[in-house]
Amino acid sequence: MEAVITIDVIRRSGADVTVASVEKELRVDACHDVKIVADALVADCKNTVFDLIALPGGMPGASNFKDCGALESLVKKQAADGRLYAAVCASPAVALGSWGLLKGLKATCYPSFMEQLQSCATAVESRVQQDGKVVTSRGPGTTMEFAVTLVEQLYGKEKADEVSGPLVMRPNHGDEYTITELNPLEWKCNNVPQ
């Protein structure tokens, strides 16, 4: 979810998105039997300059990112050059934190990785956290907000609003809201949905 939502939302902004695999092949077997075909291998991107590098989360994905020397070099250069980098879910703590890219910065991550994050960043529990050129977020449920924040960092608030409007995102995140059921039905299911 974190990869696909981020890719989709940023592409909606008009950005040229390169999906790169840390594996030895373009096909990535993600969680829950989701298959993603990347555009390139991370190893082939080492001389490419990106405006943003964003890492989705999940395990063992975040560990795979952490252990990929080519990705580590790419993201460290991104940070050193003052360009935008981002991570969601486990990746802020597992990858960015272990590479030393969150020192002195506020960051957030998936709840079960917050303790690990505290050793390498100022850990905060916000849904999306931006500090300087790094953006972090908590998990699958915050990925839409994360991706729109990245669009805002790339293009500005007007473009972020333009992209988020058709996504029917909830305004005023955190406010109470009520869902009105207009046509109540009683749903029954006798089997496992296929």
C-alpha positions, -999 to +999 in steps of 0.1 A: +000+000+000+027+025+010+046+020-023+015+020-046-003+049-029+029+070-029+037+063-065+001+069-077-004+102-058+030+116-069+023+106-105-011+124-103+009+156-096+026+152-130+060+141-116+081+116-135+084+088-109+110+060-112+101+029-092+134+012-083+139-023-069+166-032-043+162-068-055+183-083-083+152-082-105+125-057-115+097-078-100+092-072-063+071-095-042+055-072-017+033-081+013+000-100+009+010-115-024+011-081-042+035-081-071+051-048-083+072-044-114+098-017-109+111+006-137+148+001-127+171-015-103+185+008-075+220-002-086+213+013-120+202+047-105+235+055-087+243+084-111+208+097-114+198+130-096+163+128-080+142+157-065+129+132-040+137+097-029+109+080-009+110+047+009+079+027+015+078+006+047+068-029+058+090-058+069+112-072+056+112-044+030+126-018+054+154-043+063+161-049+027+164-012+021+188-009+051+210-037+037+212-023+002+245-004-001+235+012-034+203+026-019+222+038+012+247+057-009+220+072-030+199+085-001+230+097+018+240+117-013+204+130-015+206+143+021+241+157+017+230+176-014+201+191+005+174+174-016+142+159-003+140+123+011+112+105+028+102+072+045+070+057+059+062+029+084+093+009+095+117+026+071+123+058+090+137+038+120+151+008+102+167+024+071+170+062+075+178+060+113+204+033+109+221+053+082+223+083+105+200+105+084+176+115+112+201+128+137+188+160+154+155+158+133+119+152+143+106+120+128+078+095+131+073+059+121+052+028+127+042+025+164+061-007+171+094+009+158+091+041+179+115+029+205+141+021+178+135+056+163+141+073+196+177+062+195+184+080+162+159+109+160+135+131+180+106+107+179+071+123+176+037+106+171+024+128+143+008+112+113+032+129+090+063+148+102+084+171+081+117+184+094+140+202+070+143+181+038+130+148+054+094+137+056+083+106+076+050+090+083+035+062+104+020+035+082-005+024+056-033+045+070-012+077+068+003+071+034-022+092+015-014+122+037+023+114+034+022+113-004+002+146-006+028+162+017+055+151-007+036+167-036+034+199-016+072+198-010+078+192-047+052+216-062+037+238-035+003+239-016-018+247-046-007+216-065-011+195-033-047+208-030-054+201-067-042+165-063-058+158-030-093+172-039-103+143-063-089+118-038-117+127-014-094+129+015-109+139+049-103+175+057-091+186+091-073+154+100-080+143+135-114+161+138-144+140+147-166+131+118-198+111+112-206+088+084-243+088+075-256+056+059-282+066+033-293+031+023-288+008+053-286-029+043-279-060+063-249-078+048-246-115+052-218-137+040-218-175+043-183-181+028-149-165+027-150-137+000-131-146-031 
